[in-house]
Amino acid sequence: MLVSSSFLASYSLTGFYVTVVVVLGMNIRSIIIWPTYKGWVYEAVETDAVLRLVDYINLRRYEGDLVGEEEGYRLLREILHSVEFFKSICGSCLRGTLDPNQDFLSREDQMKID
């Protein structure tokens, strides 16, 4: 009978699967997290409103207004969890004829811009 003599033979079944999950999890996370970060950096155009909200939350915390801090924090979470909401606040990275601000322009105004 052939008995495995590799380093994997010393692991229990649970230990082996936990090791595989941890190693795969770390690798998959590193593959996924960078494009997500790049998406936020490249899509965020005018972030003054979001930065002011973060300043508001810090000010409420400093002043001890826990209700105001919690309200600001919940609003910030809602903004960051909804990409459409975030883009509506920060603006679009599209320029030229694809800019969403130009969707409701009259034909004459579009011709002037072109």
Beta strands, then each sheet from edge to edge (+ up, - down):
end
